[in-house]
Each structure stands twice: as C-alpha cells, then as structure tokens.
C-alpha cells in the first residue's frame, strides 16, 4: 500500500511519462525502495510489467489518468494523496 502512495506522490510532483516513471522507479530500487517490483532491460531503458499493472490499477480506480503522454492525478487521486499526507504530518 505504501508503494501506491509513493507512486501517486511521484506522479503528483513530476507528472512523468510512462517511460520516465519506469526509469525513476528502477533507479529507486538501487536504494532498496520498490523492492517488490522487478525490471528487465528493454529497448529504451528498463521496464516492469508489475509497474504497468500498478499503473493500470491506479487508472482503473480513477486515481490517475494519462493525458498528452504524461501521468497526472485525478481529483480523487489528489484527495487521496492529500489525506495520506495530512495523516503523516499529524
């Protein structure tokens, strides 16, 4: 569940393309983050089917959308992330 919020947070602050998000999360695995997501070398960098599944799930849940080649949070995604951040900040 914490990975979902981390992905939402990254999308919120970076509004990355699919390829860029794969690249960022692959690099974060070097620091022990997202250790449950496996990557393989692909034509334009690293790719993860698990990450694609997460993104599809977040889209189906109405939390993110892909617009003009970049990911953005929907209103519902923004509200969910803000609620989590408020809870963390106390």
Buried (B, 14 or more C-beta within 10 A) or exposed (E): EEBBBBBBBBBBEEBBBBBBBBBBBBEBBEEEEBEEBEBEEEEEEBBBEBBEEBBEEBBEEEBBBEEEEBBBBBEEBBEBBEEBEEEEEE
